[in-house]
Amino acid sequence: MERVSVSSSNIASVGHDESSQVLEVEFLDGAVYEYYDVPAHVYQELINASSVGRYHAQRVKNVYGFSRTG
């Protein structure tokens, strides 16, 4: 999955596969998480948020199922 770089003190890049609704988040420490059943609009809101880290913490983390892949 192709990810785009974001401006964040914690997150390096994010990507989204619309067909599988998987959101991929790469953190600055190298950890990569996949979140499942994430609608495209949540991805768009994430990459356009004034604080990507805050949006992730409030609207993605602990909301969608996930696994660590890297």
C-alpha positions, 0 to 999 in steps of 0.5 A: 500500500502506498502511504503519504507523509504527514506532518506529525510529531508521532506519525510518519505516514498513512495510507488507505486501501479503499477496496479493503478499507484498510488504513495503514499508519506508520509511526516515527519509531518504525511501527506500522499498524493496519486498522480494519473497516475504516471508511475512506472519509476517515482517511481523508479527515485524518490526512487533512486534520490540523493535528494528525496525531490527535485525530488518530488518537480520538477517531481511529485508535480504540475505534477500529480493529487493528494489528501491528505489521511492522 
